[in-house]
Amino acid sequence: MSDDIILEKLERIFFECNKHIQRLNSATTKMSFFMPLTSQKYINITDDEVGNIDQFLFRFSKLQDAIGQKLFKVILLFLKEDIEGKPFIDILNLLKKLNLLENVNTWKQLRDERNELAHNYEDESEQMSETINKLYNKKDVLIGVYKKIKLYYENKYKQ
C-alpha cells in the first residue's frame, strides 16, 4: 500500500473518530443529568434518556471499533511495521512497544466491558445499569487512546 493511500486512510479514520467523539460527548453531556444509573433509575428512565443512552452506547461502540479495527492497523502501516497476518494481541503488544498504547489490558478490559452489553437484557436493570455506568466512566479512557495515536501521528507527519 502506498504512503499516499495510507495517509488518506488515516485522515478518513481520524475524521470518523472525531465525529464519533463529538456525538459521544453530546450524549454524555445529556446523560450527566441522570448518571450514575441505579437499578431503580434504569427502570424509570424516560424515552429521551433511553435515546441518550442508546446514542452513547452506539457511539462508544463505533469509536472503539474504528480505533481497534482500523486505526491500530493503519497507524502501524504508516510506521512501516509488518502486521500482515498478525493476531490482534500481537498488534496490541506492538502498539504498546511503540508507546502508542499505554496498557494492553486496558484495551482488552474496554472490549470486555462493552461486550457485557451483548449478554445483558433490558429487563436486567441491575446488570444493565452497572454496565452503562462502567462504559460512561471509561469514555475518557477510550478517547485518550485515540488522542494519543492522533497526536503521535500529527507530530510525526508534520516533521
C-alpha positions in Angstrom: 0.0 0.0 0.0 1.4 3.4 -1.0 2.2 6.1 1.5 -0.4 8.4 -0.1 -3.1 5.7 0.4 -2.1 5.1 4.0 -2.2 8.9 4.7 -5.6 9.2 3.0 -6.9 6.3 5.1 -5.6 7.8 8.3 -7.3 11.1 7.6 -10.6 9.3 6.9 -10.3 7.3 10.1 -9.5 10.5 12.1 -12.5 12.2 10.6 -14.7 9.2 11.5 -13.3 9.0 15.1 -13.7 12.8 15.6 -17.4 12.5 14.5 -18.0 9.7 17.0 -16.3 11.6 19.8 -18.4 14.7 19.0 -21.6 12.7 19.3 -20.3 10.6 22.2 -19.6 13.9 24.1 -23.0 15.2 23.3 -24.7 12.1 24.6 -22.5 12.2 27.7 -23.5 15.8 28.4 -27.2 14.9 28.2 -26.7 11.8 30.4 -24.9 13.7 33.1 -28.3 14.8 34.4 -29.3 11.3 35.4 -26.0 9.5 35.8 -24.9 7.3 37.5 -27.7 4.9 36.9 -29.1 2.7 39.6 -31.4 -0.2 39.1 -34.4 1.9 40.1 -33.4 4.8 37.8 -32.9 2.4 35.0 -36.4 1.0 35.4 -37.8 4.6 35.3 -35.8 6.3 32.6 -37.7 8.3 30.0 -37.8 7.8 26.3 -35.4 10.8 25.8 -33.0 9.3 28.4 -33.1 6.0 26.6 -32.3 7.8 23.4 -29.3 9.5 25.0 -28.1 6.1 26.4 -28.6 4.5 23.0 -26.6 7.2 21.3 -23.9 6.9 23.9 -23.6 3.2 23.6 -23.7 3.3 19.8 -21.0 5.9 19.5 -18.9 4.3 22.2 -19.0 1.0 20.2 -18.4 2.7 16.8 -15.5 4.6 18.2 -14.0 1.5 19.8 -14.4 -0.4 16.5 -12.9 2.4 14.4 -9.9 2.5 16.7 -9.4 -1.2 17.1 -10.3 -2.4 13.7 -9.0 0.5 11.6 -6.7 3.0 13.3 -4.5 0.5 15.1 -3.6 -1.3 11.8 -3.3 1.8 9.6 -1.1 3.7 12.1 1.2 0.7 12.1 1.3 0.6 8.3 2.1 4.3 8.4 5.1 3.4 10.7 6.2 0.7 8.2 5.5 -2.1 10.7 4.9 -5.6 9.3 1.4 -6.6 10.6 0.4 -9.0 7.8 -1.4 -12.0 9.4 -0.6 -11.0 12.9 -3.2 -11.7 15.6 -4.8 -8.8 17.3 -3.0 -9.4 20.6 0.3 -9.0 18.7 -0.9 -5.7 17.2 -1.8 -4.5 20.7 1.6 -5.6 22.0 3.4 -3.8 19.1 1.4 -0.6 19.9 2.4 -0.9 23.5 6.1 -1.4 22.5 5.9 1.7 20.3 4.3 3.6 23.2 1.1 4.2 21.3 -0.9 2.2 23.7 -0.4 2.7 27.4 -1.7 -0.7 28.5 -2.8 -3.7 26.5 -5.0 -4.9 29.4 -6.9 -1.5 29.4 -7.9 -2.1 25.8 -9.0 -5.6 26.5 -11.0 -4.5 29.5 -12.7 -1.9 27.5 -13.7 -4.6 24.9 -14.9 -6.9 27.7 -17.0 -4.3 29.4 -18.6 -3.3 26.1 -19.2 -6.9 25.3 -21.1 -7.2 28.6 -23.9 -5.3 26.9 -24.5 -8.1 24.4 -25.1 -10.5 27.3 -27.3 -8.3 29.3 -31.0 -7.8 28.7 -33.1 -4.7 29.2 -35.2 -6.4 31.9 -32.0 -7.0 33.9 -31.9 -3.5 35.3 -29.1 -4.1 37.8 -26.7 -5.5 35.3 -27.6 -3.0 32.6 -27.2 0.0 34.9 -23.8 -1.3 36.1 -22.5 -1.9 32.6 -23.7 1.5 31.3 -22.1 3.2 34.4 -18.8 1.4 33.6 -18.7 2.5 30.0 -19.8 6.0 30.9 -16.9 6.2 33.3 -14.4 4.8 30.7 -15.3 7.2 27.9 -12.3 9.4 28.5 -10.0 6.3 28.6 -11.3 5.3 25.1 -10.9 8.9 23.8 -7.4 9.0 25.4 -6.3 6.0 23.4 -7.4 7.8 20.2 -5.9 11.1 21.1 -2.5 9.6 21.9 -2.3 8.0 18.5 -3.5 11.1 16.7 -1.1 13.3 18.5 1.8 10.9 17.7 0.7 11.0 14.0 0.5 14.7 13.9 3.9 15.2 15.5 5.5 12.6 13.2 3.8 13.6 10.0 4.4 17.4 10.4 8.2 16.8 10.9 
